């Protein structure tokens, strides 16, 4: 699988077109309620996952959560964190954000709280999270696993899946469906661009939106 090419194509789309493409295939992937905490950027990339758990790791740990994920990620990756312990503790913070930005990682998505929000903005790293908190992870939560299947919203997410996140929300694309989903989303985007152009040329919106719009997902050609 040529991830670089897939990520380039995904970067040219938005979450709505990708969500519509998934809908046309009956595949779940859209997640609402994850707010963009920093920058105005859309992020798109390959998923690297991290799962957090309550308490301290057994036997202690010599490394902070997230550090190995940063080391193992590349400039086409988005780190996706599951922090669903119910404990008020950040699954991502400022020093990690600095390291991720320096590595060229495209962004971070946290199913749970994040902190150091203002720092993300200064650094220029896009971060999406379920909530924000000043509370540290230290002594409260730890990294249980990396590059395992996690759950974000109601969506199962695996390492190697694709993700796009913008001001509307977050959408995950299973790796096995990536080529088909992108092809459909590109057709949807092209058709909607033509529809907008028709409106700007003076065509009544009732006419433009009436041209099989409700069945568009089944007629992308």
C-alpha positions in Angstrom: 0.0 0.0 0.0 1.4 3.4 -1.0 0.5 5.4 2.1 2.2 8.6 0.8 -0.1 8.7 -2.2 -3.2 7.9 -0.2 -2.4 10.6 2.3 -1.9 13.1 -0.4 -5.3 12.3 -1.9 -6.9 12.4 1.5 -5.4 15.8 2.2 -7.2 17.3 -0.8 -10.6 16.3 0.6 -12.7 17.2 3.7 -14.4 15.2 6.4 -17.8 15.6 4.9 -16.9 14.1 1.5 -15.1 11.2 3.2 -18.0 10.6 5.6 -20.4 10.5 2.6 -18.2 8.0 0.8 -18.1 5.8 3.9 -21.9 6.1 4.1 -22.3 4.9 0.5 -20.4 1.7 1.5 -22.2 1.2 4.8 -18.9 1.7 6.7 -18.7 3.6 10.0 -15.9 6.1 10.5 -17.2 9.5 11.5 -16.7 10.8 15.0 -18.3 13.9 16.4 -17.4 15.9 19.5 -13.6 15.9 19.1 -12.8 19.6 19.1 -9.9 21.2 17.2 -7.9 22.7 20.0 -5.1 24.4 18.0 -4.4 25.9 14.6 -6.9 26.1 11.7 -5.3 23.2 9.8 -7.0 20.1 8.5 -4.9 17.1 9.2 -4.8 13.9 7.2 -2.6 10.9 7.6 -1.9 7.3 8.6 -2.9 6.3 12.1 -0.5 5.4 14.8 -2.4 4.4 17.9 -1.8 4.6 21.7 -4.0 3.2 24.4 -3.9 4.5 28.0 -5.0 2.8 31.2 -5.6 3.9 34.8 -3.0 4.0 37.5 0.7 3.4 37.4 2.3 0.7 35.2 3.2 -2.5 37.0 6.9 -2.5 37.8 7.2 1.1 37.0 8.2 2.6 33.6 11.3 4.4 32.5 9.5 6.3 29.7 6.6 8.8 29.6 3.4 7.9 27.7 3.6 8.9 24.0 7.3 9.0 23.7 7.6 5.7 21.8 4.8 6.6 19.5 6.6 9.8 18.5 9.8 7.9 17.9 8.1 5.3 15.7 6.0 7.8 13.7 6.9 9.5 10.5 5.8 12.7 8.6 2.7 11.0 7.2 1.4 9.9 10.6 -1.3 11.2 13.0 -1.1 9.9 16.6 -4.5 8.8 17.9 -4.8 8.3 21.7 -7.5 6.5 23.6 -7.9 7.8 27.1 -11.2 6.5 28.2 -10.3 5.6 31.8 -12.8 8.1 33.2 -9.9 9.7 35.2 -9.4 13.5 34.7 -5.9 13.3 33.3 -4.4 14.5 30.0 -3.5 12.0 27.3 -1.3 14.6 25.6 0.8 17.6 26.7 3.1 20.3 25.6 6.5 18.6 25.7 5.1 15.7 23.7 3.6 18.3 21.2 7.0 19.9 20.8 8.6 16.6 20.0 5.9 15.5 17.6 6.1 18.8 15.8 9.8 18.6 15.5 9.4 15.0 14.1 7.0 16.3 11.4 4.0 14.4 12.7 0.9 15.8 11.2 -1.2 16.1 14.3 -2.7 14.3 17.4 -6.2 13.2 18.2 -7.2 12.3 21.8 -10.3 10.4 22.7 -10.3 12.0 26.1 -8.6 15.1 27.7 -5.6 17.0 26.6 -3.7 19.8 28.2 -1.2 22.7 27.4 -3.7 23.9 24.7 -2.1 27.3 24.3 1.2 25.7 23.8 0.0 23.7 20.9 -1.1 26.9 19.2 2.3 28.5 19.7 4.1 25.3 18.5 1.8 25.0 15.5 0.7 21.4 16.1 -2.9 20.6 15.3 -4.5 18.7 18.2 -8.1 17.5 18.5 -9.5 16.2 21.8 -12.7 15.2 23.5 -12.0 17.7 26.3 -9.3 19.9 28.0 -7.9 19.7 31.5 -4.9 21.0 33.4 -4.5 17.7 35.2 -1.3 15.7 34.5 -1.1 12.1 33.6 1.6 11.5 36.2 0.4 9.1 38.8 -3.0 8.9 37.3 -2.8 7.1 33.9 -0.1 5.3 31.9 0.5 3.9 28.4 -0.9 0.4 28.3 -0.1 -0.3 24.6 0.9 1.2 21.3 -0.1 0.2 17.7 -3.1 -1.8 18.9 -6.8 -1.5 18.0 -8.5 1.3 19.9 -11.9 2.9 20.0 -12.6 6.5 19.2 -16.3 7.5 19.7 -18.1 4.5 18.4 -15.5 3.6 15.8 -12.9 0.9 16.1 -9.5 2.3 14.9 -6.5 0.2 13.9 -2.9 1.2 13.3 -2.5 1.8 9.5 -6.0 3.2 9.0 -6.3 6.7 7.6 -7.8 9.7 9.3 -8.9 13.2 8.4 -9.9 15.9 10.9 -11.1 19.4 10.3 -13.4 22.0 11.8 -16.4 19.7 11.2 -15.1 16.6 12.9 -12.9 13.5 12.6 -13.3 10.6 10.1 -11.4 7.3 10.1 -11.0 5.2 7.0 -10.2 1.5 7.4 -7.1 0.6 5.5 -8.8 -2.1 3.6 -11.4 0.4 2.2 -9.0 3.3 1.6 -8.7 3.2 -2.2 -12.4 2.7 -2.7 -13.4 5.4 -0.2 -11.0 8.0 -1.6 -12.2 7.3 -5.2 -15.8 7.9 -4.1 -15.0 10.9 -2.0 -13.2 12.5 -5.0 -16.2 12.0 -7.2 -18.5 13.5 -4.5 -16.2 16.5 -4.1 -16.0 17.1 -7.9 -19.8 16.9 -8.2 -20.4 19.3 -5.3 -17.9 21.7 -6.8 -19.9 21.7 -10.1 -23.1 22.3 -8.1 -21.6 25.3 -6.3 -20.3 26.6 -9.7 -23.8 26.3 -11.1 -25.2 28.4 -8.2 -22.6 31.1 -8.7 -23.5 31.2 -12.4 -27.1 32.0 -11.4 -28.9 28.7 -11.5 -31.6 28.5 -8.9 -30.5 26.5 -5.9 -33.8 24.6 -6.0 -32.8 23.4 -9.4 -29.2 22.6 -8.5 -30.1 20.8 -5.3 -32.9 19.0 -7.1 -30.7 17.2 -9.6 -30.8 13.8 -7.9 -29.0 15.2 -4.9 -30.7 12.8 -2.5 -29.4 9.8 -4.5 -26.0 11.3 -5.2 -24.1 8.8 -3.1 -25.3 6.1 -5.5 -24.6 8.0 -8.6 -21.2 9.6 -8.4 -20.3 9.4 -12.1 
